[in-house]
Amino acid sequence: MTIGRWGVWFSPNALPLADLARLATEVEGHGYDILWYPEAMAYEAMSLGGYLLGRTSKLMLGSGIANIYARDASAAIQGHNTLNSLYDGRFILGLGVSHIPIVEGARGHNYGKPLSAMRGYLEAMYAAPVQIKAPKRQVVLAALGPKMLALSAELADGALPYNVTPEHTARARKIVGPGKAIYVEQKICLTQDADTARRVAGEQLARYMVLPNYRNCWLSLGFTEDELSGRGSDRFLDAMVAWGSEDTIRKRLQAHFDAGANHVAIQPFDPNGGASPDWNALAVFAPGA
């Protein structure tokens, strides 16, 4: 897999329809390598991937992540192979076990043990008798804990940690080893006003702070239960969302590379709030800018 250094991670779920294509075309126009997008209960991962691939010519698209409970293993590898065959190998299938409220509450499945569920899914996916072959396999796993990180090295082509710090990136590199890629997401807010940055960070992180998978990861990184209560402590918010001057934010991004990341995807929050990305920050942090 050809690994570009820079990407953008952003959720399209609440974007105006007109901004769906704008997001992909601006990310491509600024020279980023990959646009990552999530799957929850809005856009279906493969359909959205096809639409965005059709609106671009060289940008890679990555599901970040496609929920393994949203489709069976055969459908997942069919989607991977179909999109890569149709769009010149520009699709990365990011897979994850998601979270109990989505899997059981919204989708009506039983949430299995994450590691065994993912292992079984990957084994079934690779064994599926699909008739369309992809130019190459491009599968990465949403991975936070050591066991899922190890699985990403064993049975996938890399790891995609989300909501993490450079300290976690260093930990992940030790577990994954030198042979597989680590794609890291980093939230940013291009403002030098601390109150604004922390307000935006608190609003954006609220949905994740109630999910055990993330809380357990943050606790393992040294944050306390008190720091994860309410909107989150200033130390926690500052660790999750890099803010300040362009130079300050760039130093945080570089810290992930220094810790062993192959690729860093920024998630640029608008200091004014809202569901759209900070279009200005996309330009400011464009590769080569």
N, C-alpha and C positions, 0 to 999 in steps of 0.2 A: 504494500500500500504506500503510495506517495503521500507523505505527511507534510502539509503546509503548517507554518508556525502560528498563523493568526486566524481567528474565527470570531463569529458573533453568535451568541446564544440569546434567543428572544422568543417569548411566547406570543403566538399570533392569536390566541383564543379570544381576546377582547379587542383586537384591532378592528378599525373600520375595514370593510371589504376592500376598499380602494387601496388601503395601505398594505395588504398582503403582498401583492406583486411589487409594490414600491420597496418594501423591506428587502426582498431578494435582489432586486435590480440595483439598489443603492449599495448593499453589501458587496455585490459583485463589482460594481463600478469603482468602489474604493479599494479594490484589490485584496480583500480578505479571501482566505482559502476555503472556509467552510461556514455555512449557516446551519446552526443547530436549532431544533424546535421540539417542544415537548408534545406528549399525548396525554390528555386527561379525558374529559367528557365533551370536548368541542370537536375540533377537526380530527378526522381519522388519519393516522400517521402516513400510510402508504398513499392515500389519495392526495393529501396535501403535498407530500414529497413529489409526486408526479406533476402537480400543478406548478410548483415552484421550479422544478427542473425544466419544465417547458417554457418558463419565463426567463431563463438564463441560458448561457452558452458554455461557460467554463467553471462556474461556481459549483463546489461540492455541497450537497445537502445531507444532513445527518439527523436522524430521529434521535432526540435526546430527552426522553427515551420513548420507544414503542413498548407498550405494556404487554408482557407475555400472556396476560389473561385476556387480552383483547382479540386474540386470534390464535389458532393452533399452530404448532411448529411448522407444519407443511405450508400453511398460508404465509408464514413469516419468510421462509426461504424463497417461496414463489415471488413474494413482493420484492425481496432483495434482488433476486435474479432478473425479474422483469424490468425493474427500474434501471438496473445497471446495464442490461442489454439494450434498452431503448435510449439511454442517455449516456452512453460512452463511459460507463464505470464511475459515474459521479455521485453515487448514493452510498452512504454509510448507514448500516442498520445498527443503531444503538438500542440495546434491549435492557429492560429492567423489570424487577418484580413489583414495582409500584408500592402502594401502601394499603393497609387493611381497609380504611374508610372507602377508598375507591374500588378495591377489588371485591370486597364483600358487600359494602353498603350500596354502591352505585351499579356494580356489574353483576352482583349476585353469585359470585364464585366463592369457594373456600380458599382462604389464603394459606398456602402450604408453607413449609419451612423454606425460607428463601434460597438457601444454597442448594438443597436437593431439588427444589422446583426448577431452578435455573439450569442445573446440570442436566436434568432429565430433558428439559426443553431443548437445550443445545444439541444433545445427542440425537434426539428425534429429528431435529431440524436438519442436521447434517446427513442423516440416514434417509430422509424423505426422497421418494423416487420422482423428483421434479424433472420435467422434460426440457426446460429452458435453463441453460447454463449461463452464469455470469462471467464476465472477463476475469474477475478475481474475487475472492471472498473478502468482504469488508464488514466485519462484525465486531462491535465493542460492547462492553457491559457497564452499566451504571454500577459503580462499586465504591463503597465507603469503608466497610470493615475488612479485616485482613483475609478472611476466607473468600469473600467475593472478589477481592483484588487478586488473590492467588488463582481463582478460577478464570479470571479474565486473561491471565497469562497462559493458563493451561489449555483452554478451549476456545478462546476468542483471539482477536487481533489487537487487543488493548483495553484500557480502562477509561471510563468517563466519569470522574468524580465531580460532584456538584455540591455547592454550599460548603466549600472547604477553604482551608488556609494553606500558605506555602509549607507550613509544618506538616500538614497532612500529605502534601505532594511529596515531600521528602520520605515520609513513611511509606507512601504508595510505591515509590521507586524502589525501595529496598525489597518490597514484597514482590512486585511485578518482575524485577530484574531488568537487565539491559536490553533484552531482545524484543520487548513489546512496547507499544506506544501508550503514553498517558496524555489524555486530552482533558484539560482542566477548564472549568467555567469560573470566571471572576466577575462579580457584580461591581459596577462603578457608578459614581454620581459626580459629574464634573461641576463641582461647586466648592468654593472655599468657605462657605458658611456652615458651621458645624450643626446648627439647629436644623437647617434645611436638609442637610445630608442625612441626619439621624431620623428626621421625620419620614423622609422617603424610605430609608432603610427599614424602619419599623413597620411601615405600611406594606412593604414588599415581602418582608420576612414573616409576617404574621401567619400566613397560610402554612409555612413550613414548621413553625415552632410548636405546633400541636402534634407533629408526626414523630413517632418513636424512633424511626430509622435515623432521622437527622439529629434528634436530641441525643441519642446514644453516641453518635459520632462526635458531636460538640463536647459532650462530657468527657470523652476520651482524649480530647485535645486540651483539656484543662479548664474549661468553663464550668461554672457551678450552677446548680439548680436555681439559685437566686438570680444569677445573671441571665437565665433563660426564662424568667418569669416576667409577666406584664409585656411591655413592648421590647424587653431585652436591655441589658446594661449598655452603657456607652462603649465599653471595651468590646463587647460582643458585636454590636452594630458596626463599629469601626473595623473589626476583623472581617466581617462578612462583606461589607460594601466599602470599597476603596474610594475615598473622596479627597478633595483638595485641588492643588494645582495639577496641570498636565504632568509635570515632572514627578510630583509625589505619586500620582497614580501609575505612571510608567515604572517607577521603582517597585511597586507592588506586583505588577505584571512580570517584571524581570525576576522577582524573587521566586516565582513559580518555575521559570526556566532554570534558575540557579539550583532549585531543589530537585530538578529532574524531569520537568514536564517537556514533552515534545511540541505541545500545541496549547495555546491559551485562547479561550473564547471569552470576549468581553460581553457583559450584559449591561448596556448603557441605560440607566434610569434617567428620566427627565427630571431635573430639579424642581420643575413646576408640577410634578405629579402626573397622573393619568396613565393610560394603558399603552401609549405609543413610546417607542424608544426615543432617546435624545439623539435626534438626527445630527445635531452639531457634533456631539461626541463621536459619532460614527466617522465623521470626516476628520476630526482632530487625531484620532488614534488609528487612522487608516495605515496599513503597512507602507512604510516609506515616507509617511507624512512628516 
